[in-house]
Amino acid sequence: EITSLLSLYGGQFSGEQEIRVNSPFWILSIPSEEMARGLMKRTVCAKSVFELWGHGRSAGELYASLKNYPMDKMLPYLQSDSTYKVHIHTFNKTLTQAQKIKKIDALEFLPFKGKVNLKNPEHIFWILEDYGMDPNNVPEEPFHLYFGRWIADGQRELIESYSVKKRHFIGNTSMDACLSFIMANHGRVKPNDVVYDPFVGTGGLLISSAHFGAYVCGTDIDYNTIHGLGMLHISKPLKSYSLEFKDTDAPYGIREATRRMGSQKETVKSAERSTENHIFVSSNYHLSDIFFDLLKYTEEIIPRHPCLKLISNCEQMLSSHTSRRLITMEKVKEFKDQDQNSYLLDGQCMPYRGHNSFREKYFSGVTKRIAKEEKDNQK
C-alpha cells in the first residue's frame, strides 16, 4: 500500500532503508511535508509519519545522528514562544514511567527553548524504539532507535467510519472496510478516476473508491442485488456516507459459490442475452476455469498476461491452512488479436485443478469439527 501511494504522491524508500520485513518502522524519502500529509490522508496501514531527525542501532548512535542533523531545520520548532512534548513509543516492550523520563532527559543536549505542554502542544516529538517481533525473546536494548517530529497520522478511523456494521445492507461476501481501502490504494484511485467492479456485490470496493473521489460503477451476477429486490439498492450505502454514484466482491469461493452466466452447454442465444427482462442462466464456475479464462498462470501460480504487469502479490493468512491473496496488476499495453491465444495448455493448469472443490472441502472440515465438538459435549 505504501509503495502504491508513494508512486501516486511522490517519494521512495530511502537508500539507507534496509527492507526488514520483521520491523514496523520504515524510512522514506519524501520531497515535502505536504506530500507526506497527502500520503497519510490515504493510508489505512501506516499509523504515523515523522520527520526523521536521527536514528541508530544504539542510544549513542542516535545521539550522534541527532547532533549531525542540520540546526537550521531544527530551530523553527524549538523557539521560546512555542510549546512541545516528547512521546516515547516502544515496539514489543513496555517501559516504566521512570525509564521513559530518563530517556527524555538524555535529550537535554537538543536546544529546546519552548515550554512543555502535555495536553495541546504545537510540536510533538517522538522517540521510537524497535525491540523486534518475538514477544518471547525481547532484548534488553532495542535493535533500532529513531527520533523525529510528528507530522500526521494515517486514516485508521476510516475502518470504523465505513464499518460493515453500519451498512444498510451486507451480504455473505461484503468486503470489510479495511481491505476495500487497501485495494483502492493499491489501485491508486484518485479524484475523477473511473472505477469499475465486475463483481460489485454490496459495493464495498466502490464505497472506498468513491471516498477518494472516483466515478464508480459495477455489475454482478446476482439479479436480486443489482435490481434491489427484497433489499436496499446498492446506491443506498453510498448515500448514507454522503457519497453518490457519479456515473451510472470478487467471488471468494468460500462464503459464496462461484458462478458464471450461461448453461453448461452454452446454448443461450445472443437475442436472449439482449432481452431487457431476461434472467440469465448461471452455471458452476471452477476456480481453475476462472484463472484459465482471465489470466495465465506460471508454475509458481503467479498470474501473468501479456497486457498486464504484476505490481504486487500480497498474502493474507486466514488460518493455519488457508489464505487469500490480493494481486495488483497494471495494464501496460492495449489488447490485440494475438493476445487472444495467451492461454495455457490443460496440463499446465493442473496445479490449480485440485482447488476446484475448495469451498466444499473447507466447509467439510468445519462440519466435521462441529460434529466432533457436539459429540464431545454429549460425553
Helices and strands as residue ranges (DSSP letters): H 2-9, E 12-13, E 28-29, H 33-40, E 48-56, H 59-67, H 71-74, G 75-77, E 83-91, H 97-105, E 115-116, E 123-130, E 144-153, H 157-161, G 164-166, H 177-186, E 194-197, H 204-211, E 215-218, H 223-227, H 235-240, E 259-261, H 270-273, E 282-284, H 287-294, E 296-297, E 303-304, E 308-317, E 323-331, G 337-341, H 346-353, H 358-378
